[in-house]
Amino acid sequence: MAEYLGWAATAVFVSSYFMSRPETMRGVQVVGALIWMMYGAAIGATPVIVANVLVCAAAAWTMLKVRAKPTGG
């Protein structure tokens, strides 16, 4: 089961780089990071969990920051 989570996380995260909109890319990266965290928990790898908590937080923060930015006009 853990191996499947690892492969799924890899596929999701790599696919994020093929998204045309930055917001979509970050959203997919959040999902990928969440799957990586599940993988880390399944194999008992704290560094994998912590690294992906940071990736998830950074992607979510930049996504929210972009949404909150007022549009010029």
TORKOL-4160 file (C-alpha; in steps of 0.2 Angstrom, whole numbers, padded with zeros to 4 digits, m for minus):
73
<pt num="1" X="0000" Y="0000" Z="0000"/>
<pt num="2" X="0014" Y="0012" Z="0005"/>
<pt num="3" X="0023" Y="0010" Z="m0012"/>
<pt num="4" X="0007" Y="0014" Z="m0021"/>
<pt num="5" X="0005" Y="0030" Z="m0011"/>
<pt num="6" X="0023" Y="0035" Z="m0016"/>
<pt num="7" X="0020" Y="0032" Z="m0034"/>
<pt num="8" X="0003" Y="0041" Z="m0034"/>
<pt num="9" X="0012" Y="0056" Z="m0025"/>
<pt num="10" X="0026" Y="0056" Z="m0038"/>
<pt num="11" X="0013" Y="0056" Z="m0052"/>
<pt num="12" X="0002" Y="0070" Z="m0045"/>
<pt num="13" X="0017" Y="0081" Z="m0041"/>
<pt num="14" X="0026" Y="0079" Z="m0058"/>
<pt num="15" X="0009" Y="0082" Z="m0067"/>
<pt num="16" X="0008" Y="0099" Z="m0058"/>
<pt num="17" X="0022" Y="0105" Z="m0069"/>
<pt num="18" X="0011" Y="0103" Z="m0084"/>
<pt num="19" X="m0003" Y="0114" Z="m0078"/>
<pt num="20" X="m0005" Y="0130" Z="m0088"/>
<pt num="21" X="m0011" Y="0141" Z="m0074"/>
<pt num="22" X="0000" Y="0144" Z="m0059"/>
<pt num="23" X="m0015" Y="0143" Z="m0047"/>
<pt num="24" X="m0019" Y="0126" Z="m0054"/>
<pt num="25" X="m0001" Y="0120" Z="m0052"/>
<pt num="26" X="0000" Y="0125" Z="m0034"/>
<pt num="27" X="m0017" Y="0117" Z="m0030"/>
<pt num="28" X="m0011" Y="0100" Z="m0038"/>
<pt num="29" X="0006" Y="0102" Z="m0028"/>
<pt num="30" X="m0005" Y="0104" Z="m0012"/>
<pt num="31" X="m0013" Y="0087" Z="m0016"/>
<pt num="32" X="0003" Y="0079" Z="m0021"/>
<pt num="33" X="0011" Y="0085" Z="m0004"/>
<pt num="34" X="m0004" Y="0078" Z="0005"/>
<pt num="35" X="m0002" Y="0061" Z="m0003"/>
<pt num="36" X="0017" Y="0062" Z="0001"/>
<pt num="37" X="0013" Y="0065" Z="0019"/>
<pt num="38" X="0002" Y="0050" Z="0020"/>
<pt num="39" X="0016" Y="0040" Z="0012"/>
<pt num="40" X="0028" Y="0047" Z="0025"/>
<pt num="41" X="0016" Y="0042" Z="0039"/>
<pt num="42" X="0014" Y="0025" Z="0031"/>
<pt num="43" X="0033" Y="0021" Z="0031"/>
<pt num="44" X="0036" Y="0031" Z="0047"/>
<pt num="45" X="0048" Y="0044" Z="0039"/>
<pt num="46" X="0046" Y="0060" Z="0048"/>
<pt num="47" X="0058" Y="0069" Z="0036"/>
<pt num="48" X="0046" Y="0065" Z="0022"/>
<pt num="49" X="0031" Y="0071" Z="0032"/>
<pt num="50" X="0040" Y="0088" Z="0038"/>
<pt num="51" X="0046" Y="0092" Z="0020"/>
<pt num="52" X="0029" Y="0090" Z="0013"/>
<pt num="53" X="0021" Y="0100" Z="0027"/>
<pt num="54" X="0032" Y="0114" Z="0021"/>
<pt num="55" X="0029" Y="0111" Z="0003"/>
<pt num="56" X="0010" Y="0111" Z="0006"/>
<pt num="57" X="0011" Y="0126" Z="0017"/>
<pt num="58" X="0021" Y="0136" Z="0004"/>
<pt num="59" X="0010" Y="0131" Z="m0011"/>
<pt num="60" X="m0006" Y="0135" Z="m0001"/>
<pt num="61" X="0001" Y="0152" Z="0005"/>
<pt num="62" X="0006" Y="0157" Z="m0012"/>
<pt num="63" X="m0011" Y="0152" Z="m0019"/>
<pt num="64" X="m0020" Y="0162" Z="m0006"/>
<pt num="65" X="m0008" Y="0177" Z="m0008"/>
<pt num="66" X="m0011" Y="0177" Z="m0027"/>
<pt num="67" X="m0030" Y="0176" Z="m0024"/>
<pt num="68" X="m0030" Y="0190" Z="m0011"/>
<pt num="69" X="m0020" Y="0202" Z="m0022"/>
<pt num="70" X="m0031" Y="0217" Z="m0028"/>
<pt num="71" X="m0032" Y="0218" Z="m0047"/>
<pt num="72" X="m0026" Y="0234" Z="m0055"/>
<pt num="73" X="m0036" Y="0244" Z="m0067"/>
